[in-house]
Amino acid sequence: MTREEFEDKMTELAKDFKVPDNVDPLVASTLKWIYDEIRKANGLAIFVHPTWITGNTFHDSDALNDWLVENKIFDAFEVLGGENYFEQNGYQTVRYYEDKAKSYHHAKQLFEKSARANGDFKRPFQARRGRSL
């Protein structure tokens, strides 16, 4: 599929895609299509960087994240990345526990595996410079 074909397909999917007013239907329908394609190939659809920040910019809105979680669009989301500073993992960890409190258990196993791999399972909230959440 060419880039143009992909863009046309995603634009067409977004036309009738039902999401709340504060969620971009093009982004939501594209993510859903991608995750569905991953599953068709017997893959695990992981929402990576759910609270990705570069500079002073959040790349995914809370509204989009809420919609993805509430509608179980993906299989798991990344809780802990490869860095150990708050901006990399802090908001994602907070998000995990907020979702868990709402009875969304979409990332428990991924969280535990990632925390153990990073050697930080007992204190996953330890932030850089000795601060904790």
Helices and strands as residue ranges (DSSP letters): H 3-15, H 25-40, E 46-47, E 53-54, E 57-58, H 62-70, E 76-77, H 86-101, H 108-117, G 128-130
